[in-house]
Amino acid sequence: MDWNVGLALPEWILSAAVLWAGWLDARTTHDRKGGVARTAWWGVLLATAAAALQGVIYEGRLTAFLGHYGFGACSVTFKLVFGVTALFILAMADSWLRRVDRGHGEFRILLLLATLGMFFVASVEDFAALFVALELITVSFYCLTAFKRNDVRSVEAAVKYVVLGGLASAFLLLGIAFIYGQTGSLMLADLRTAGVADALGHEGVLVQFGVLLTLVGLGFKIAAVPFQLWTPDVYEGAASPVTAFLSMGSKAAGFVLLLKVVRACLGPGADAGLATALPWLALIALVAGVTILYGNLGAMWQGNMKRLLGYSSIGHAGYVLMGVYAFDAAGFAAVVYYLMAYLFTVLGVFAVVVLVNGATKSHSIEDYSGLGRRQPFLALVLTVGLLSLAGVPPLGGFFGKFLVFKAVLGRGGALAVALAFVGAAGVVISLYYYLCVVKRLYMHEPNGSLPEGISIPLSRPMKAVLWACLVGVFVLGIYMKPFMSLAESAASSLIALR
């Protein structure tokens, strides 16, 4: 093993962008933050391009920093997901920040820091780096959630997020300590030894307790039941671009860490440990099923669009957990594909939410009444996004759900069938509340929140985001082969964990 510091080129670029943006922000007045904005755009763009170029140049699994930093198809795929997400959020932020009188530089610097943490998350190979990268993301989101410091709901949401997030971090750190006590190492690869897998499957209270606490900490990050209580309040209180970043970037980062930890607990051949212990199987199936039902049933009664999407995101965490439950390459590939489809779907929906909120100053679902006649393009993007979230063919969300169900049923057994049945029930429930919003778009009269004759302005970056999300949702549902190959390569790279 060598240092190979060049493998971390995307992280070096983002780190330089953070430092340069901070220097520019300190030297300019609040109304002259164009340099910070350009630095953020170029930093994320160059880091994403560097990750893509590395994926083309290098083959197989490589390590850097004496084995603590990993490179492979899995890390490249998730860095592309994080980079594209950050670019979309920057476009949304440009539109939203026009309505904010200060803090433009700080907002973009915090966004860069969160993105840097996500890039590190994709490559961590030990628990110490895992914790530090995750805290970099989480602390950045604490600040972003409270960014509207004069808004009571924003401050309240941030306080709840900080308190519950601190508790989750304590569980995670305590779990890592127990795992270290069992293995004598912080490396993820050392957790996959045959002895540890046997301890997870049969005996070994110390490592079982450590893994349980680690999964509890990660369960908070992905908003799985019973660690989901923060989600609706934070989604409602945070600024819409921050909510969009939380819904995609933070969730994807939590799941990539969950996949890494779960894979390390499956033994050398990925067929031991968690994959064979019935109590662990039942626990993960139970959490996935309850998360699906809680999220979808909670969303049915919401009159606030952001709270509806918050509960919906809980339900989607349950569907992704179904792919984790499969404990094989097919399940991991389904998770990666689901997250790629979710990227274009949920960010397209939130782009419309940002624009409608800018015109109505509200997040009530009633404000979307008649949008199909007033703003047909926005209504189209929102409709396609909601139908994709529901899993309607031929959209990307449908194929993502199809792969997850296929992976679960492919595992076999009564538990898998029961979990698939609960997932199907969640799809039916979600169709109801998503179609209620679609009905309001086209079959209800405008309620006056958007004055007659007033058109919602669309900047070029926002148009690009809306079109990219619209096209992406259809492409991932119709022309899925190249994306499926990418997901399978990422899963194979993950399965081959050193």
VEXDREN-2710 file (C-alpha; in Angstrom, 1 decimal):
% VEXDREN-2710
k/r/px/py/pz
1/MET/0.0/0.0/0.0
2/ASP/1.2/3.5/-0.8
3/TRP/0.0/7.1/-0.2
4/ASN/-1.2/7.6/-3.8
5/VAL/-2.5/11.1/-3.0
6/GLY/-3.4/11.7/-6.6
7/LEU/-6.4/9.4/-6.2
8/ALA/-8.0/12.0/-4.0
9/LEU/-7.9/14.7/-6.8
10/PRO/-11.6/15.4/-6.6
11/GLU/-11.3/16.1/-2.8
12/TRP/-8.2/18.2/-3.3
13/ILE/-10.1/20.3/-5.9
14/LEU/-13.1/20.8/-3.5
15/SER/-10.8/21.6/-0.6
16/ALA/-9.1/24.3/-2.7
17/ALA/-12.5/25.7/-3.7
18/VAL/-13.5/25.9/-0.1
19/LEU/-10.3/27.8/0.9
20/TRP/-10.5/30.1/-2.1
21/ALA/-14.3/30.8/-1.6
22/GLY/-13.6/31.6/2.1
23/TRP/-10.8/34.0/1.2
24/LEU/-13.0/35.8/-1.4
25/ASP/-16.0/35.9/1.0
26/ALA/-13.9/37.5/3.7
27/ARG/-12.6/40.2/1.3
28/THR/-15.9/41.3/-0.4
29/THR/-19.1/43.0/0.7
30/HIS/-22.4/41.2/1.0
31/ASP/-23.6/42.5/-2.4
32/ARG/-20.5/41.4/-4.3
33/LYS/-20.3/37.6/-3.9
34/GLY/-20.1/36.7/-7.6
35/GLY/-16.6/35.4/-7.1
36/VAL/-17.7/33.0/-4.4
37/ALA/-20.6/31.8/-6.6
38/ARG/-18.2/31.1/-9.5
39/THR/-15.7/29.4/-7.3
40/ALA/-18.5/27.1/-6.0
41/TRP/-19.7/26.2/-9.5
42/TRP/-16.2/25.6/-10.9
43/GLY/-15.1/23.7/-7.8
44/VAL/-18.0/21.2/-7.9
45/LEU/-17.8/20.9/-11.7
46/LEU/-14.1/20.2/-11.8
47/ALA/-14.3/17.8/-8.9
48/THR/-17.1/15.9/-10.6
49/ALA/-15.2/15.9/-14.0
50/ALA/-12.1/14.6/-12.2
51/ALA/-14.0/11.8/-10.6
52/ALA/-15.5/10.8/-14.0
53/LEU/-12.0/11.0/-15.6
54/GLN/-10.5/8.8/-12.9
55/GLY/-13.3/6.2/-13.6
56/VAL/-12.2/6.1/-17.2
57/ILE/-8.4/6.0/-16.6
58/TYR/-8.2/3.6/-13.6
59/GLU/-9.5/0.0/-13.4
60/GLY/-10.2/-2.2/-10.4
61/ARG/-9.9/-1.3/-6.8
62/LEU/-7.1/1.0/-5.6
63/THR/-6.2/2.4/-2.3
64/ALA/-4.5/5.6/-1.0
65/PHE/-3.3/7.0/2.3
66/LEU/-2.0/3.6/3.4
67/GLY/-5.3/1.9/2.7
68/HIS/-7.6/4.3/4.5
69/TYR/-8.9/5.8/1.2
70/GLY/-10.4/3.5/-1.5
71/PHE/-11.1/4.0/-5.1
72/GLY/-13.3/1.9/-7.4
73/ALA/-16.4/1.9/-9.5
74/CYS/-18.5/2.3/-6.4
75/SER/-16.8/5.4/-5.2
76/VAL/-16.7/6.9/-8.7
77/THR/-20.4/6.3/-9.2
78/PHE/-21.4/7.9/-5.9
79/LYS/-19.1/10.9/-6.5
80/LEU/-20.9/11.5/-9.8
81/VAL/-24.2/11.3/-7.9
82/PHE/-23.0/13.8/-5.3
83/GLY/-21.5/16.1/-7.8
84/VAL/-24.5/16.3/-10.0
85/THR/-26.7/16.8/-6.9
86/ALA/-24.5/19.7/-5.8
87/LEU/-24.6/21.3/-9.2
88/PHE/-28.4/21.2/-9.2
89/ILE/-28.6/22.6/-5.7
90/LEU/-26.3/25.4/-6.7
91/ALA/-28.7/26.3/-9.5
92/MET/-31.7/26.2/-7.1
93/ALA/-29.7/28.3/-4.5
94/ASP/-29.0/31.0/-7.1
95/SER/-32.7/31.4/-7.6
96/TRP/-33.5/31.3/-3.9
97/LEU/-30.6/33.6/-2.7
98/ARG/-32.0/36.4/-4.8
99/ARG/-34.7/36.7/-2.1
100/VAL/-32.2/36.7/0.7
101/ASP/-30.3/39.9/1.6
102/ARG/-27.2/38.4/3.1
103/GLY/-25.2/35.3/3.7
104/HIS/-24.8/34.4/0.0
105/GLY/-21.1/33.5/0.4
106/GLU/-21.5/31.5/3.6
107/PHE/-24.3/29.5/2.1
108/ARG/-22.2/28.4/-0.9
109/ILE/-19.2/27.6/1.3
110/LEU/-21.3/25.4/3.6
111/LEU/-22.6/23.7/0.5
112/LEU/-19.1/23.0/-0.7
113/LEU/-18.1/21.6/2.7
114/ALA/-21.1/19.3/2.7
115/THR/-20.2/18.1/-0.9
116/LEU/-16.6/17.6/0.2
117/GLY/-17.8/15.4/3.1
118/MET/-19.9/13.4/0.6
119/PHE/-17.0/12.8/-1.7
120/PHE/-14.9/11.5/1.2
121/VAL/-17.8/9.3/2.3
122/ALA/-17.7/7.6/-1.1
123/SER/-14.0/6.5/-0.5
124/VAL/-13.6/5.9/3.2
125/GLU/-12.2/2.6/4.2
126/ASP/-12.0/2.9/8.0
127/PHE/-14.4/3.9/10.8
128/ALA/-12.4/6.9/11.9
129/ALA/-12.6/8.5/8.4
130/LEU/-16.2/7.4/8.2
131/PHE/-17.1/9.3/11.3
132/VAL/-15.2/12.5/10.4
133/ALA/-16.6/12.6/6.9
134/LEU/-20.1/12.1/8.1
135/GLU/-19.8/14.8/10.8
136/LEU/-18.5/17.2/8.1
137/ILE/-21.7/16.6/6.2
138/THR/-23.9/16.8/9.3
139/VAL/-22.4/19.9/10.8
140/SER/-22.7/21.7/7.5
141/PHE/-26.4/20.7/7.3
142/TYR/-26.9/22.0/10.9
143/CYS/-25.8/25.4/9.7
144/LEU/-27.7/25.3/6.4
145/THR/-30.9/24.3/8.2
146/ALA/-30.7/27.3/10.5
147/PHE/-29.6/29.6/7.7
148/LYS/-32.9/31.6/7.9
149/ARG/-32.1/32.7/11.4
150/ASN/-35.0/35.2/11.5
151/ASP/-37.5/32.4/10.8
152/VAL/-38.7/30.7/13.9
153/ARG/-39.5/27.4/12.0
154/SER/-36.0/27.3/10.6
155/VAL/-34.3/27.8/14.0
156/GLU/-36.7/25.3/15.6
157/ALA/-35.9/22.7/12.9
158/ALA/-32.2/23.3/13.3
159/VAL/-32.4/22.8/17.1
160/LYS/-34.3/19.5/16.7
161/TYR/-31.8/18.4/14.0
162/VAL/-28.8/19.3/16.2
163/VAL/-30.1/17.5/19.3
164/LEU/-31.2/14.3/17.5
165/GLY/-28.2/14.4/15.3
166/GLY/-25.8/14.7/18.3
167/LEU/-27.6/11.7/19.8
168/ALA/-27.2/9.7/16.6
169/SER/-23.5/10.6/16.4
170/ALA/-23.0/9.4/20.0
171/PHE/-24.6/6.0/19.1
172/LEU/-22.4/5.7/16.0
173/LEU/-19.2/6.5/17.9
174/LEU/-20.1/4.1/20.7
175/GLY/-20.8/1.4/18.1
176/ILE/-17.4/2.0/16.5
177/ALA/-15.7/1.7/19.9
178/PHE/-17.3/-1.7/20.5
179/ILE/-16.3/-2.9/17.1
180/TYR/-12.7/-1.7/17.7
181/GLY/-12.8/-3.6/21.0
182/GLN/-13.7/-6.8/19.2
183/THR/-11.5/-6.5/16.1
184/GLY/-8.6/-4.3/17.4
185/SER/-8.8/-2.4/14.1
186/LEU/-10.8/0.5/12.6
187/MET/-10.5/-0.8/9.1
188/LEU/-13.7/-1.8/7.4
189/ALA/-11.9/-4.7/5.7
190/ASP/-10.9/-6.2/9.1
191/LEU/-14.6/-6.4/10.0
192/ARG/-15.3/-8.9/7.2
193/THR/-13.0/-11.6/8.6
194/ALA/-14.5/-15.0/9.1
195/GLY/-14.3/-14.7/12.9
196/VAL/-16.3/-11.5/13.0
197/ALA/-18.9/-12.9/10.6
198/ASP/-19.3/-15.9/12.8
199/ALA/-19.7/-13.6/15.8
200/LEU/-22.4/-11.7/14.1
201/GLY/-24.2/-14.9/13.0
202/HIS/-24.0/-16.8/16.3
203/GLU/-22.1/-15.5/19.3
204/GLY/-20.1/-12.4/20.1
205/VAL/-22.2/-10.0/22.0
206/LEU/-19.5/-7.2/21.8
207/VAL/-19.4/-7.0/18.0
208/GLN/-23.1/-7.6/17.7
209/PHE/-23.8/-4.6/20.0
210/GLY/-21.2/-2.5/18.2
211/VAL/-22.8/-3.2/14.8
212/LEU/-26.3/-2.6/16.1
213/LEU/-25.2/0.8/17.5
214/THR/-23.5/1.7/14.3
215/LEU/-26.6/0.9/12.3
216/VAL/-28.6/3.0/14.7
217/GLY/-26.4/6.0/14.0
218/LEU/-26.6/5.5/10.3
219/GLY/-30.4/4.9/10.6
220/PHE/-30.7/8.5/11.7
221/LYS/-28.9/9.7/8.6
222/ILE/-31.2/7.9/6.2
223/ALA/-34.4/8.7/8.3
224/ALA/-35.4/5.1/8.9
225/VAL/-38.0/4.3/11.6
226/PRO/-37.6/4.8/14.6
227/PHE/-35.0/7.5/13.9
228/GLN/-37.1/9.6/11.5
229/LEU/-38.8/12.1/13.8
230/TRP/-36.6/15.0/12.7
231/THR/-37.4/14.6/9.0
232/PRO/-40.8/16.4/8.5
233/ASP/-39.9/19.4/10.8
234/VAL/-36.5/19.9/9.2
235/TYR/-37.9/19.6/5.7
236/GLU/-40.5/22.2/6.5
237/GLY/-38.3/24.6/8.4
238/ALA/-35.1/24.6/6.2
239/ALA/-34.8/26.6/3.0
240/SER/-36.1/24.7/0.0
241/PRO/-32.7/24.2/-1.6
242/VAL/-31.4/22.9/1.7
243/THR/-34.3/20.5/1.9
244/ALA/-33.6/19.3/-1.6
245/PHE/-29.9/18.7/-0.7
246/LEU/-30.9/16.8/2.5
247/SER/-33.4/14.7/0.6
248/MET/-30.9/13.5/-1.9
249/GLY/-27.3/14.2/-0.9
250/SER/-27.5/13.4/2.8
251/LYS/-29.6/10.4/2.2
252/ALA/-27.3/9.0/-0.5
253/ALA/-24.3/9.6/1.8
254/GLY/-26.0/7.7/4.6
255/PHE/-26.8/4.8/2.3
256/VAL/-23.3/4.5/0.8
257/LEU/-22.0/4.2/4.4
258/LEU/-24.6/1.7/5.3
259/LEU/-23.7/-0.4/2.2
260/LYS/-20.0/-0.3/3.2
261/VAL/-20.7/-1.4/6.8
262/VAL/-23.2/-4.0/5.8
263/ARG/-20.9/-5.5/3.1
264/ALA/-18.1/-5.6/5.7
265/CYS/-20.4/-7.7/7.9
266/LEU/-21.1/-10.3/5.3
267/GLY/-17.8/-12.3/5.6
268/PRO/-15.1/-12.9/3.0
269/GLY/-17.6/-14.4/0.5
270/ALA/-20.4/-12.0/1.2
271/ASP/-22.5/-14.9/2.3
272/ALA/-22.1/-15.0/6.1
273/GLY/-22.7/-12.7/9.1
274/LEU/-25.8/-10.5/8.6
275/ALA/-26.9/-12.5/5.5
276/THR/-27.4/-15.7/7.4
277/ALA/-28.5/-14.6/10.9
278/LEU/-32.2/-14.8/11.2
279/PRO/-32.5/-12.1/14.0
280/TRP/-30.6/-9.6/11.8
281/LEU/-32.6/-10.5/8.8
282/ALA/-35.9/-10.0/10.7
283/LEU/-34.7/-6.7/12.2
284/ILE/-33.7/-5.2/8.9
285/ALA/-36.9/-6.4/7.2
286/LEU/-39.0/-5.0/10.1
287/VAL/-37.3/-1.6/9.9
288/ALA/-37.7/-1.5/6.1
289/GLY/-41.4/-2.5/6.3
290/VAL/-42.3/-0.1/9.1
291/THR/-40.4/2.7/7.4
292/ILE/-42.3/2.2/4.2
293/LEU/-45.7/2.2/6.0
294/TYR/-44.9/5.1/8.3
295/GLY/-43.7/7.4/5.5
296/ASN/-46.5/6.7/3.1
297/LEU/-49.3/6.8/5.7
298/GLY/-47.9/10.0/7.3
299/ALA/-47.8/11.7/3.9
300/MET/-51.5/11.1/3.2
301/TRP/-52.6/13.8/5.7
302/GLN/-50.2/16.6/4.9
303/GLY/-51.4/20.0/3.6
304/ASN/-47.8/21.3/3.4
305/MET/-45.8/20.3/0.3
306/LYS/-42.5/20.1/2.0
307/ARG/-43.9/18.0/4.9
308/LEU/-45.5/15.7/2.4
309/LEU/-42.1/15.3/0.6
310/GLY/-40.5/14.8/4.0
311/TYR/-42.8/11.9/4.9
312/SER/-42.4/10.6/1.3
313/SER/-38.6/10.6/1.7
314/ILE/-39.0/8.3/4.8
315/GLY/-41.0/5.9/2.7
316/HIS/-38.3/5.9/0.0
317/ALA/-35.7/5.1/2.6
318/GLY/-37.7/2.0/3.4
319/TYR/-37.6/0.9/-0.3
320/VAL/-33.8/1.4/-0.5
321/LEU/-33.5/-0.7/2.7
322/MET/-35.3/-3.4/0.9
323/GLY/-32.3/-3.5/-1.5
324/VAL/-29.9/-3.6/1.4
325/TYR/-31.9/-6.5/2.9
326/ALA/-31.1/-8.7/-0.2
327/PHE/-27.4/-8.7/0.9
328/ASP/-26.1/-9.5/-2.5
329/ALA/-24.8/-7.8/-5.7
330/ALA/-28.3/-7.6/-7.2
331/GLY/-29.6/-5.9/-4.1
332/PHE/-26.7/-3.4/-3.9
333/ALA/-27.0/-2.7/-7.6
334/ALA/-30.8/-2.0/-7.1
335/VAL/-29.9/0.5/-4.3
336/VAL/-27.5/2.4/-6.6
337/TYR/-29.9/2.5/-9.4
338/TYR/-32.8/3.6/-7.1
339/LEU/-30.6/6.5/-5.8
340/MET/-29.7/7.5/-9.4
341/ALA/-33.4/7.6/-10.4
342/TYR/-34.3/9.3/-7.1
343/LEU/-31.7/12.1/-7.8
344/PHE/-33.5/13.3/-11.0
345/THR/-37.0/12.7/-9.6
346/VAL/-36.8/14.4/-6.2
347/LEU/-34.6/17.3/-7.4
348/GLY/-37.0/18.1/-10.2
349/VAL/-39.9/18.2/-7.7
350/PHE/-37.9/20.5/-5.4
351/ALA/-36.9/22.8/-8.2
352/VAL/-40.6/23.4/-8.9
353/VAL/-41.2/23.9/-5.1
354/VAL/-38.5/26.5/-5.0
355/LEU/-40.0/28.4/-7.9
356/VAL/-43.6/28.2/-6.6
357/ASN/-42.6/29.3/-3.1
358/GLY/-40.8/32.3/-4.6
359/ALA/-44.0/33.4/-6.2
360/THR/-46.5/32.5/-3.4
361/LYS/-44.4/32.8/-0.3
362/SER/-46.1/29.6/1.0
363/HIS/-45.6/25.9/0.8
364/SER/-49.3/25.0/1.1
365/ILE/-50.5/22.3/-1.4
366/GLU/-53.5/24.5/-2.2
367/ASP/-51.1/27.0/-3.8
368/TYR/-50.5/24.5/-6.6
369/SER/-54.2/24.6/-7.6
370/GLY/-54.5/25.3/-11.3
371/LEU/-50.7/25.4/-11.9
372/GLY/-51.3/23.3/-15.0
373/ARG/-53.1/26.2/-16.7
374/ARG/-50.9/29.0/-15.3
375/GLN/-47.4/27.4/-15.6
376/PRO/-47.8/24.2/-17.8
377/PHE/-44.1/23.4/-18.0
378/LEU/-43.7/23.6/-14.2
379/ALA/-46.8/21.5/-13.7
380/LEU/-45.4/18.9/-16.2
381/VAL/-42.1/18.6/-14.4
382/LEU/-43.9/18.3/-11.0
383/THR/-46.4/15.7/-12.4
384/VAL/-43.6/13.5/-13.9
385/GLY/-41.6/13.8/-10.7
386/LEU/-44.5/12.8/-8.5
387/LEU/-45.5/9.9/-10.8
388/SER/-41.9/8.7/-10.8
389/LEU/-41.8/8.8/-7.0
390/ALA/-44.9/6.7/-7.0
391/GLY/-43.3/4.2/-9.3
392/VAL/-45.4/4.6/-12.4
393/PRO/-43.9/3.2/-15.7
394/PRO/-42.1/4.1/-17.8
395/LEU/-40.4/6.5/-15.5
396/GLY/-37.1/6.0/-13.6
397/GLY/-38.8/5.5/-10.2
398/PHE/-40.7/2.5/-11.6
399/PHE/-37.5/0.7/-12.7
400/GLY/-35.8/1.5/-9.4
401/LYS/-38.6/-0.1/-7.5
402/PHE/-38.8/-3.0/-9.9
403/LEU/-35.1/-3.8/-9.2
404/VAL/-35.6/-3.5/-5.5
405/PHE/-38.6/-5.9/-5.5
406/LYS/-36.8/-8.3/-7.8
407/ALA/-33.7/-8.4/-5.5
408/VAL/-35.9/-9.1/-2.4
409/LEU/-38.0/-11.8/-4.0
410/GLY/-34.8/-13.3/-5.5
411/ARG/-33.6/-13.9/-2.0
412/GLY/-36.6/-16.1/-1.3
413/GLY/-38.3/-17.1/1.9
414/ALA/-41.4/-16.0/3.7
415/LEU/-39.8/-12.9/5.2
416/ALA/-38.8/-11.7/1.7
417/VAL/-42.4/-12.3/0.4
418/ALA/-43.9/-10.4/3.4
419/LEU/-41.5/-7.5/2.9
420/ALA/-42.4/-7.3/-0.8
421/PHE/-46.1/-7.3/0.1
422/VAL/-45.6/-4.4/2.5
423/GLY/-43.6/-2.6/-0.2
424/ALA/-46.5/-3.1/-2.7
425/ALA/-49.0/-1.7/-0.2
426/GLY/-46.8/1.3/0.2
427/VAL/-46.8/1.9/-3.6
428/VAL/-50.6/1.8/-3.6
429/ILE/-50.8/4.3/-0.7
430/SER/-48.3/6.6/-2.3
431/LEU/-50.3/6.7/-5.5
432/TYR/-53.2/8.2/-3.6
433/TYR/-51.5/11.2/-2.2
434/TYR/-49.3/11.9/-5.2
435/LEU/-52.3/11.8/-7.5
436/CYS/-54.2/14.1/-5.2
437/VAL/-51.5/16.7/-5.9
438/VAL/-51.6/16.0/-9.6
439/LYS/-55.4/16.4/-9.5
440/ARG/-55.0/19.8/-7.9
441/LEU/-52.6/20.9/-10.6
442/TYR/-55.1/20.3/-13.4
443/MET/-58.6/20.0/-12.0
444/HIS/-58.8/22.7/-9.4
445/GLU/-59.3/26.4/-9.9
446/PRO/-56.4/28.7/-8.9
447/ASN/-56.8/29.9/-5.4
448/GLY/-55.4/33.4/-5.9
449/SER/-52.1/32.9/-4.2
450/LEU/-50.4/33.4/-7.6
451/PRO/-51.9/36.7/-9.1
452/GLU/-53.6/36.5/-12.4
453/GLY/-51.3/37.2/-15.3
454/ILE/-48.1/36.8/-13.2
455/SER/-45.6/34.3/-14.7
456/ILE/-43.0/32.6/-12.5
457/PRO/-39.6/33.7/-13.9
458/LEU/-37.2/31.0/-14.9
459/SER/-33.4/31.6/-14.9
460/ARG/-31.2/29.7/-17.3
461/PRO/-29.7/27.5/-14.5
462/MET/-33.2/26.6/-13.3
463/LYS/-34.4/25.8/-16.8
464/ALA/-31.4/23.6/-17.2
465/VAL/-32.2/21.8/-13.9
466/LEU/-35.8/21.3/-14.8
467/TRP/-35.0/20.0/-18.3
468/ALA/-32.2/17.7/-17.0
469/CYS/-34.5/16.2/-14.3
470/LEU/-37.4/15.7/-16.8
471/VAL/-35.2/14.0/-19.4
472/GLY/-33.3/12.1/-16.7
473/VAL/-36.5/10.6/-15.2
474/PHE/-37.6/9.3/-18.7
475/VAL/-34.1/8.1/-19.7
476/LEU/-33.6/6.1/-16.5
477/GLY/-37.0/4.5/-17.1
478/ILE/-36.7/3.7/-20.8
479/TYR/-33.0/3.5/-21.7
480/MET/-31.7/1.9/-18.5
481/LYS/-29.0/-0.3/-19.8
482/PRO/-25.9/2.0/-19.4
483/PHE/-27.1/3.1/-16.0
484/MET/-27.8/-0.5/-15.0
485/SER/-24.3/-1.4/-16.1
486/LEU/-22.9/1.5/-14.0
487/ALA/-24.9/0.3/-11.0
488/GLU/-23.8/-3.3/-11.4
489/SER/-20.2/-2.2/-11.6
490/ALA/-20.5/-0.2/-8.4
491/ALA/-22.1/-3.2/-6.7
492/SER/-19.4/-5.5/-7.9
493/SER/-16.7/-3.1/-6.7
494/LEU/-18.4/-2.9/-3.3
495/ILE/-18.7/-6.7/-3.0
496/ALA/-14.9/-7.0/-3.7
497/LEU/-14.1/-4.9/-0.6
498/ARG/-10.5/-5.6/0.3
END
